[in-house]
């Protein structure tokens, strides 16, 4: 684990057979939030590290951008280890979680929704991320101006706590919008991205971006 930006910590597992790094993040705010759980194998390693960082604090939220193994594969374990934690996700993702028996303390958010706490403000952006273009979510924390890009800004390779400097225009121009086969959804997401101007991009895979 590494403190990568302000009070944001990055955790990484490298999957050598597919040459891919999987990142999770802990926003160690007054009401801490975990962004993605990793797979169940990753979550088993993640739990003691999170507990060490939390100290006397309680994990408030787990954010799941979409239903996939590295985004929420370890959710059942984390919910068991941190009683009372609330999972934030889209309506589609919530329905999928219900099918795996995860039904408690789920907060459904829609694109455009906001959520504020003691020292954070979350904004949610629609993300047509899944195989049938079901609606997932991207997350922006506006107090620190951090954008959590999930799989949208994606890079193969072995990376941990690596940050490059880049303009937001360049980052958007080189993100994976072209992998979304529905043109209407592409345009909508692109317009949403152009309306924000983050200072830091916490990616799901690869290097992070300082703007």
Secondary structure as the mmCIF struct_conf table of DSSP 4:
data_model
#
loop_
_struct_conf.conf_type_id
_struct_conf.id
_struct_conf.beg_label_comp_id
_struct_conf.beg_label_asym_id
_struct_conf.beg_label_seq_id
_struct_conf.end_label_comp_id
_struct_conf.end_label_asym_id
_struct_conf.end_label_seq_id
STRN STRN1 UNK A 2 UNK A 5
TURN_TY1_P TURN_TY1_P1 UNK A 6 UNK A 7
STRN STRN2 UNK A 8 UNK A 15
HELX_RH_3T_P HELX_RH_3T_P1 UNK A 16 UNK A 18
TURN_TY1_P TURN_TY1_P2 UNK A 19 UNK A 19
STRN STRN3 UNK A 20 UNK A 27
BEND BEND1 UNK A 29 UNK A 29
TURN_TY1_P TURN_TY1_P3 UNK A 30 UNK A 31
STRN STRN4 UNK A 33 UNK A 35
HELX_RH_AL_P HELX_RH_AL_P1 UNK A 40 UNK A 54
TURN_TY1_P TURN_TY1_P4 UNK A 55 UNK A 56
STRN STRN5 UNK A 61 UNK A 63
BEND BEND2 UNK A 65 UNK A 68
HELX_RH_AL_P HELX_RH_AL_P2 UNK A 69 UNK A 72
TURN_TY1_P TURN_TY1_P5 UNK A 73 UNK A 74
HELX_RH_AL_P HELX_RH_AL_P3 UNK A 75 UNK A 81
BEND BEND3 UNK A 82 UNK A 82
TURN_TY1_P TURN_TY1_P6 UNK A 83 UNK A 84
STRN STRN6 UNK A 86 UNK A 89
HELX_RH_AL_P HELX_RH_AL_P4 UNK A 91 UNK A 99
TURN_TY1_P TURN_TY1_P7 UNK A 100 UNK A 101
BEND BEND4 UNK A 104 UNK A 105
STRN STRN7 UNK A 106 UNK A 108
TURN_TY1_P TURN_TY1_P8 UNK A 111 UNK A 112
STRN STRN8 UNK A 114 UNK A 116
BEND BEND5 UNK A 118 UNK A 119
STRN STRN9 UNK A 121 UNK A 128
BEND BEND6 UNK A 130 UNK A 130
TURN_TY1_P TURN_TY1_P9 UNK A 131 UNK A 132
STRN STRN10 UNK A 135 UNK A 141
TURN_TY1_P TURN_TY1_P10 UNK A 142 UNK A 145
STRN STRN11 UNK A 146 UNK A 150
TURN_TY1_P TURN_TY1_P11 UNK A 151 UNK A 151
BEND BEND7 UNK A 152 UNK A 153
STRN STRN12 UNK A 157 UNK A 157
BEND BEND8 UNK A 160 UNK A 161
STRN STRN13 UNK A 163 UNK A 165
HELX_RH_AL_P HELX_RH_AL_P5 UNK A 168 UNK A 173
TURN_TY1_P TURN_TY1_P12 UNK A 174 UNK A 174
BEND BEND9 UNK A 175 UNK A 175
HELX_RH_3T_P HELX_RH_3T_P2 UNK A 176 UNK A 179
HELX_RH_AL_P HELX_RH_AL_P6 UNK A 183 UNK A 194
TURN_TY1_P TURN_TY1_P13 UNK A 195 UNK A 195
BEND BEND10 UNK A 199 UNK A 199
STRN STRN14 UNK A 200 UNK A 203
BEND BEND11 UNK A 204 UNK A 206
STRN STRN15 UNK A 208 UNK A 210
#
